[in-house]
Amino acid sequence: MLAKVRKRSGQRVNYDRQKILNAIAGANRDATTPADRLSDDDVERVTDSVEQAIEANEVVGVEEIQDQVEKSLMSHGFFDVAKQFIVYRQKHTQRRVAQKKLVDTYRDIFFADSVDIDLKRDNANINTDASMGIMLKLGAESSKYFVDNYVLPEEFALADKENWIHIHDKDFSLITFNCCQIDLLKLFHGGFSTGHGFLREPNSIRSYSSLACIAIQSNQNDMFGGQSINAFDYAMAEGVRKSFKRAIRDEVKRACEFCDITAAGEIDFDVCTYAEDDNLFAINNLTQIVGSTKLAQKIYRAACADVEEETHQAMEALIHNFNTLHSRAGAQVPFSSINYGMDTSPEGRLVIREVLNAIDAGLGNGETPIFPISVFQLKSGVNYNVGDKNYDLFRQACKVSAKRLFPKLNWGLTA
């Protein structure tokens, strides 16, 4: 009897008849029709024939044994099972080639510099020279290998390999959804949990801006693809309103202390709201409290200036955070986008203006921010036509886009 089998790796192992039986049985199960399938006695008979062909050898290779299985199946007239066995061999050959390619890929990920190979630069949003970037890339390539060889139907895997189709984010396709739109108006009401701690409802535009970044960062740690904030201006406008209430309260208190007077009533926050010009209703209410129209006007204008500066700082922080926060094991900044342009309230307009100003100013050394991708919505009657309330902001968006359009990412102008 045959003593040793030489594996493809060169290793020698003891001959095992059961492996031949299993290989034939596997091909037998894939036979086209039940009539083409072998009986148990047929499987034993073919295996005996294979052993007789190779028993004169002291050592025989795996490929030689498989060749004999094919010949024995065909010599006994089991052509359909022989065909299935040939297909089985081909699939496993392809998997071995893919496995070798995966190992070679691992070698490049570990030892090559990203400037030298495209593999480590296929996502400009990941630093694949950093340790966590390397680990993320290793996992991504392993996942693609598994999907290609064990999950996808063969015709789709082949079409993807030959570039007839492209399967976007194949590495994450089995474990998560791709891309998410986050409704901050709903998320912020009552606070929310990141999975590691509960965050209470924000009470200022600074907090709204910070938590918007945290929401995107937290969500992208749990899923793949881009994270988008729809109606960004409407959501941030709520934060401006809360900050303005505090600013009015603080300015009234400061004025009363400076002038040594006592407030003669409560602030009516229904009328004391932010406006781009003097809000006469607010000034009249403040006049009743401090006893002077001139002082009331100064208080109101100071509160407006306070909230404008706070909103400017909040939007500047938002842009810087979107380009420095880490997600996905610390290897990538969140792929973020924000949708705005439709809120015609004074608070919403302030947010739109200041986020555009922050993008226009750029990052610390004036670099163009990669994120967020800006989607400025256009609508007739809102901002599209001359005379529309937000037409000036549309013009500002066009100016900023011309200056700060990132080559690989597009601004969205949606009607």
C-alpha positions as CSV (number, residue, x, y, z in Angstrom):
1,M,0.0,0.0,0.0
2,L,1.0,3.6,-0.6
3,A,3.0,4.9,2.3
4,K,3.2,8.7,1.9
5,V,1.4,11.6,0.1
6,R,3.3,14.7,-0.9
7,K,1.2,17.8,-0.2
8,R,1.5,20.9,-2.4
9,S,3.6,22.6,0.3
10,G,6.1,19.7,0.0
11,Q,5.1,18.2,3.4
12,R,4.8,14.4,3.5
13,V,1.8,12.9,5.3
14,N,0.4,9.4,5.7
15,Y,-1.9,8.1,2.9
16,D,-5.6,8.4,3.9
17,R,-8.2,6.6,1.8
18,Q,-11.0,8.5,3.4
19,K,-9.9,11.7,1.7
20,I,-10.4,10.2,-1.7
21,L,-13.8,8.9,-0.7
22,N,-14.8,12.3,0.5
23,A,-13.6,14.1,-2.7
24,I,-15.6,11.7,-4.9
25,A,-18.7,11.9,-2.6
26,G,-18.5,15.8,-2.8
27,A,-18.5,15.7,-6.6
28,N,-21.2,13.1,-6.5
29,R,-23.5,15.4,-4.5
30,D,-23.2,18.0,-7.3
31,A,-24.1,15.7,-10.1
32,T,-26.7,17.2,-12.5
33,T,-29.4,14.7,-11.9
34,P,-30.0,11.8,-9.4
35,A,-29.6,9.4,-12.3
36,D,-26.0,10.6,-12.8
37,R,-25.0,10.0,-9.2
38,L,-22.9,7.1,-8.0
39,S,-24.0,4.5,-5.5
40,D,-21.9,3.8,-2.4
41,D,-20.6,0.7,-4.1
42,D,-19.6,2.8,-7.2
43,V,-17.7,5.3,-5.0
44,E,-15.8,2.4,-3.4
45,R,-15.1,0.8,-6.8
46,V,-13.7,4.1,-8.2
47,T,-11.6,4.6,-5.1
48,D,-10.2,1.0,-5.4
49,S,-9.3,1.8,-9.0
50,V,-7.4,5.0,-8.0
51,E,-5.5,3.1,-5.3
52,Q,-4.5,0.4,-7.8
53,A,-3.1,3.1,-10.2
54,I,-1.0,4.7,-7.5
55,E,0.0,1.8,-5.2
56,A,3.3,1.1,-7.0
57,N,4.6,4.5,-5.8
58,E,6.3,5.0,-2.5
59,V,5.4,8.7,-2.5
60,V,2.8,10.3,-4.7
61,G,1.7,14.0,-5.0
62,V,-1.8,15.3,-4.3
63,E,-2.2,16.4,-7.9
64,E,-1.3,13.0,-9.2
65,I,-4.0,11.4,-7.0
66,Q,-6.6,13.8,-8.2
67,D,-5.6,13.2,-11.9
68,Q,-6.2,9.5,-11.2
69,V,-9.6,10.2,-9.7
70,E,-10.7,12.0,-12.9
71,K,-9.4,9.1,-15.1
72,S,-11.1,6.5,-12.9
73,L,-14.4,8.3,-13.0
74,M,-14.4,8.6,-16.7
75,S,-13.1,5.1,-17.3
76,H,-16.1,3.8,-15.4
77,G,-18.5,6.0,-17.4
78,F,-19.3,8.5,-14.7
79,F,-18.8,11.5,-16.9
80,D,-21.1,14.0,-15.1
81,V,-19.5,13.3,-11.7
82,A,-16.0,13.6,-13.3
83,K,-17.1,17.0,-14.7
84,Q,-18.2,18.1,-11.2
85,F,-14.9,16.9,-9.7
86,I,-12.9,18.9,-12.3
87,V,-15.0,22.0,-11.4
88,Y,-14.2,21.3,-7.7
89,R,-10.5,21.1,-8.4
90,Q,-10.6,24.4,-10.4
91,K,-12.4,26.2,-7.6
92,H,-9.9,25.1,-5.0
93,T,-7.1,26.1,-7.4
94,Q,-8.5,29.5,-7.7
95,R,-8.9,29.8,-3.9
96,R,-5.2,28.8,-3.4
97,V,-4.2,31.5,-5.9
98,A,-6.3,34.0,-4.1
99,Q,-4.9,32.9,-0.8
100,K,-1.4,33.4,-2.1
101,K,-2.4,36.8,-3.4
102,L,-3.8,37.7,0.0
103,V,-0.5,36.7,1.7
104,D,1.4,38.9,-0.8
105,T,-1.0,41.7,-0.1
106,Y,-0.4,41.3,3.6
107,R,3.4,41.6,3.0
108,D,2.9,44.8,1.1
109,I,0.6,46.3,3.8
110,F,3.1,45.4,6.5
111,F,6.3,46.4,4.8
112,A,5.7,48.8,1.9
113,D,5.3,52.6,2.2
114,S,2.0,54.1,1.1
115,V,3.8,56.3,-1.4
116,D,5.1,53.3,-3.2
117,I,1.9,51.2,-3.8
118,D,-1.7,52.0,-4.8
119,L,-3.0,49.4,-2.4
120,K,-2.2,51.6,0.6
121,R,-3.6,54.7,-1.0
122,D,-7.0,53.5,-2.3
123,N,-8.7,55.5,0.5
124,A,-7.2,59.0,1.0
125,N,-9.2,59.2,4.3
126,I,-7.0,56.5,6.0
127,N,-3.4,56.7,7.0
128,T,-2.2,53.2,6.1
129,D,1.3,53.9,7.4
130,A,-0.1,54.2,11.0
131,S,-0.5,51.1,13.1
132,M,-4.3,51.2,13.3
133,G,-4.5,52.0,9.6
134,I,-2.5,48.9,8.8
135,M,-4.7,46.7,11.0
136,L,-7.8,48.1,9.3
137,K,-6.4,47.4,5.9
138,L,-5.4,43.9,6.9
139,G,-9.0,43.2,8.0
140,A,-10.4,44.8,4.9
141,E,-8.4,42.6,2.5
142,S,-9.2,39.4,4.5
143,S,-12.9,40.2,4.4
144,K,-12.8,40.8,0.6
145,Y,-11.0,37.5,0.2
146,F,-13.7,35.7,2.2
147,V,-16.6,37.4,0.3
148,D,-15.1,36.6,-3.1
149,N,-14.3,33.0,-2.4
150,Y,-17.0,31.8,0.0
151,V,-20.0,34.2,-0.2
152,L,-20.5,35.8,-3.7
153,P,-22.0,33.7,-6.5
154,E,-19.2,32.9,-8.9
155,E,-20.5,35.0,-11.7
156,F,-20.6,38.1,-9.6
157,A,-17.2,37.6,-8.1
158,L,-15.8,37.1,-11.6
159,A,-17.6,40.2,-12.9
160,D,-16.2,42.3,-10.1
161,K,-12.7,40.9,-10.6
162,E,-12.8,41.7,-14.3
163,N,-14.2,45.2,-13.6
164,W,-17.6,44.7,-15.3
165,I,-19.1,45.7,-12.0
166,H,-17.8,47.3,-8.8
167,I,-19.0,46.1,-5.4
168,H,-18.7,49.2,-3.2
169,D,-17.2,48.6,0.3
170,K,-17.2,44.8,-0.2
171,D,-15.2,44.3,2.9
172,F,-18.0,45.6,5.2
173,S,-20.9,44.3,3.2
174,L,-21.5,41.3,5.5
175,I,-21.4,43.1,8.8
176,T,-23.1,46.5,8.5
177,F,-25.2,48.9,6.5
178,N,-23.4,51.5,4.3
179,C,-23.9,55.2,4.9
180,C,-26.4,56.8,7.2
181,Q,-28.3,60.1,7.4
182,I,-28.6,61.5,10.9
183,D,-31.6,63.5,12.1
184,L,-30.1,65.8,14.7
185,L,-33.4,67.4,15.5
186,K,-34.7,64.1,16.6
187,L,-31.4,62.9,18.1
188,F,-30.8,65.9,20.3
189,H,-34.2,66.1,21.9
190,G,-33.8,64.5,25.3
191,G,-30.2,63.6,24.7
192,F,-28.7,60.4,23.2
193,S,-26.4,57.5,24.0
194,T,-23.2,56.7,22.1
195,G,-23.1,53.2,23.5
196,H,-20.5,54.2,26.0
197,G,-22.3,56.9,27.9
198,F,-25.5,59.1,27.8
199,L,-25.3,62.7,26.6
200,R,-27.9,65.1,27.8
201,E,-29.7,67.5,25.5
202,P,-27.3,70.3,24.4
203,N,-28.1,73.9,25.5
204,S,-25.9,76.1,23.3
205,I,-24.7,76.4,19.8
206,R,-21.2,75.3,20.9
207,S,-22.7,72.1,22.4
208,Y,-24.8,71.5,19.3
209,S,-21.8,71.7,17.1
210,S,-19.7,69.5,19.3
211,L,-22.4,66.8,19.7
212,A,-23.0,66.9,15.9
213,C,-19.3,65.8,15.5
214,I,-19.6,63.2,18.2
215,A,-22.8,61.7,16.7
216,I,-21.0,61.3,13.3
217,Q,-17.8,59.9,14.9
218,S,-19.8,57.5,17.1
219,N,-21.9,56.3,14.3
220,Q,-19.0,55.7,11.9
221,N,-17.3,53.6,14.5
222,D,-20.3,51.2,14.3
223,M,-20.9,51.2,10.5
224,F,-19.2,51.9,7.2
225,G,-19.7,54.6,4.6
226,G,-20.5,58.3,4.9
227,Q,-22.3,59.9,7.7
228,S,-24.6,62.7,6.7
229,I,-26.5,65.4,8.7
230,N,-29.7,66.4,6.9
231,A,-31.2,69.8,7.6
232,F,-28.0,70.9,9.4
233,D,-29.0,74.5,9.5
234,Y,-32.4,73.8,11.1
235,A,-30.8,71.6,13.8
236,M,-28.0,74.1,14.6
237,A,-30.6,77.0,14.6
238,E,-32.0,75.5,17.8
239,G,-28.6,75.8,19.4
240,V,-28.4,79.4,18.4
241,R,-31.8,80.2,20.0
242,K,-30.7,78.6,23.2
243,S,-27.4,80.5,23.2
244,F,-29.2,83.8,22.5
245,K,-31.4,83.3,25.5
246,R,-28.4,82.9,27.7
247,A,-26.7,85.9,26.0
248,I,-29.7,88.2,26.6
249,R,-29.9,87.1,30.2
250,D,-26.2,87.7,30.7
251,E,-26.2,91.1,29.1
252,V,-29.2,92.3,31.1
253,K,-27.5,91.1,34.3
254,R,-24.2,92.8,33.3
255,A,-26.0,96.1,32.4
256,C,-27.9,96.1,35.7
257,E,-24.8,95.6,37.7
258,F,-22.8,98.2,35.8
259,C,-25.6,100.8,36.0
260,D,-26.5,99.8,39.5
261,I,-30.2,99.3,38.7
262,T,-32.7,96.5,39.4
263,A,-34.4,94.6,36.6
264,A,-38.1,95.6,36.6
265,G,-39.5,92.4,35.2
266,E,-38.8,89.1,33.4
267,I,-37.4,88.7,29.9
268,D,-40.0,87.6,27.4
269,F,-38.1,85.1,25.4
270,D,-40.9,84.8,22.9
271,V,-40.1,88.3,21.6
272,C,-36.4,88.6,22.6
273,T,-35.1,86.6,19.7
274,Y,-32.0,87.0,17.5
275,A,-32.4,89.1,14.4
276,E,-29.9,90.3,11.8
277,D,-31.2,93.9,12.4
278,D,-32.6,95.5,15.5
279,N,-35.6,93.5,16.8
280,L,-38.0,96.3,18.0
281,F,-40.2,93.9,19.9
282,A,-37.1,92.7,21.9
283,I,-35.9,96.2,22.5
284,N,-39.3,97.3,23.7
285,N,-39.4,94.4,26.1
286,L,-35.9,95.1,27.4
287,T,-36.8,98.8,27.8
288,Q,-39.5,97.8,30.2
289,I,-36.9,95.8,32.2
290,V,-34.0,98.3,32.3
291,G,-36.0,101.6,32.0
292,S,-34.0,103.0,29.0
293,T,-34.5,102.4,25.3
294,K,-30.9,103.3,24.5
295,L,-29.6,100.9,27.1
296,A,-32.0,98.2,25.9
297,Q,-30.7,98.7,22.4
298,K,-27.1,98.3,23.6
299,I,-28.1,95.1,25.5
300,Y,-29.8,93.6,22.5
301,R,-26.9,94.4,20.1
302,A,-24.4,93.1,22.6
303,A,-26.3,89.8,22.9
304,C,-26.5,89.5,19.1
305,A,-22.8,90.1,18.8
306,D,-22.2,87.5,21.5
307,V,-24.2,84.8,19.8
308,E,-22.7,85.7,16.4
309,E,-19.2,85.2,17.8
310,E,-20.2,82.0,19.6
311,T,-21.7,80.6,16.4
312,H,-18.6,81.6,14.4
313,Q,-16.4,79.7,16.9
314,A,-18.8,76.7,17.0
315,M,-18.8,76.4,13.2
316,E,-15.0,76.8,13.0
317,A,-14.6,74.1,15.7
318,L,-17.0,71.9,13.7
319,I,-14.9,72.1,10.5
320,H,-11.7,71.5,12.4
321,N,-13.2,68.5,14.3
322,F,-14.5,66.9,11.2
323,N,-11.0,66.9,9.8
324,T,-9.2,65.7,12.9
325,L,-11.6,63.4,14.8
326,H,-10.6,59.7,14.6
327,S,-13.0,56.8,13.9
328,R,-12.8,53.2,12.8
329,A,-10.1,52.0,15.3
330,G,-8.4,55.4,15.2
331,A,-7.2,55.1,11.5
332,Q,-9.6,57.4,9.7
333,V,-11.5,60.7,10.1
334,P,-15.2,60.3,9.6
335,F,-16.5,60.6,6.1
336,S,-19.0,63.4,6.7
337,S,-21.4,65.5,4.8
338,I,-23.9,68.2,5.9
339,N,-27.0,69.4,4.1
340,Y,-28.1,73.0,4.5
341,G,-29.3,76.2,2.7
342,M,-33.1,76.1,3.3
343,D,-33.6,77.6,6.8
344,T,-34.6,81.2,6.3
345,S,-34.9,82.0,10.0
346,P,-32.3,84.5,11.4
347,E,-30.7,81.8,13.4
348,G,-30.6,79.4,10.5
349,R,-29.1,82.0,8.2
350,L,-26.5,82.8,10.8
351,V,-25.5,79.1,10.9
352,I,-25.3,78.9,7.1
353,R,-23.2,82.1,6.9
354,E,-20.8,81.0,9.6
355,V,-20.2,77.4,8.4
356,L,-19.5,78.9,4.9
357,N,-17.1,81.4,6.5
358,A,-15.4,78.6,8.4
359,I,-14.9,76.5,5.2
360,D,-13.7,79.6,3.4
361,A,-11.1,80.3,6.1
362,G,-9.7,76.8,5.8
363,L,-7.8,74.8,8.5
364,G,-4.9,75.8,10.7
365,N,-2.5,76.7,7.9
366,G,-5.2,77.7,5.5
367,E,-5.6,74.2,4.0
368,T,-8.8,73.3,2.2
369,P,-10.9,71.1,4.5
370,I,-11.6,67.7,3.0
371,F,-14.7,67.3,5.2
372,P,-17.6,67.9,5.5
373,I,-18.8,67.5,2.0
374,S,-21.3,70.4,1.7
375,V,-24.7,69.9,0.1
376,F,-26.3,73.3,-0.4
377,Q,-29.9,72.8,-1.3
378,L,-31.5,75.1,-3.9
379,K,-35.1,75.9,-4.1
380,S,-37.0,78.6,-6.0
381,G,-38.6,81.0,-3.5
382,V,-36.0,80.2,-0.8
383,N,-32.5,80.9,-2.3
384,Y,-32.4,80.3,-6.0
385,N,-33.8,83.5,-7.4
386,V,-32.7,87.2,-6.9
387,G,-34.9,88.5,-4.1
388,D,-35.2,85.1,-2.4
389,K,-34.5,85.3,1.4
390,N,-31.4,83.2,1.2
391,Y,-30.1,84.2,-2.2
392,D,-27.2,86.0,-0.6
393,L,-26.2,82.8,1.0
394,F,-26.4,81.0,-2.3
395,R,-24.0,83.5,-3.8
396,Q,-21.7,83.0,-0.8
397,A,-21.8,79.2,-1.3
398,C,-20.8,79.7,-4.9
399,K,-17.9,81.8,-3.9
400,V,-16.7,79.4,-1.3
401,S,-17.2,76.4,-3.6
402,A,-15.0,78.1,-6.3
403,K,-12.3,78.6,-3.7
404,R,-12.5,75.5,-1.7
405,L,-13.8,72.8,-4.0
406,F,-11.8,69.6,-3.1
407,P,-10.7,67.8,-6.3
408,K,-12.1,64.4,-5.3
409,L,-15.3,65.5,-3.6
410,N,-18.2,67.5,-5.0
411,W,-20.4,70.1,-3.5
412,G,-24.0,69.2,-4.0
413,L,-26.3,71.9,-5.4
414,T,-29.7,70.2,-5.3
415,A,-32.9,71.7,-6.6
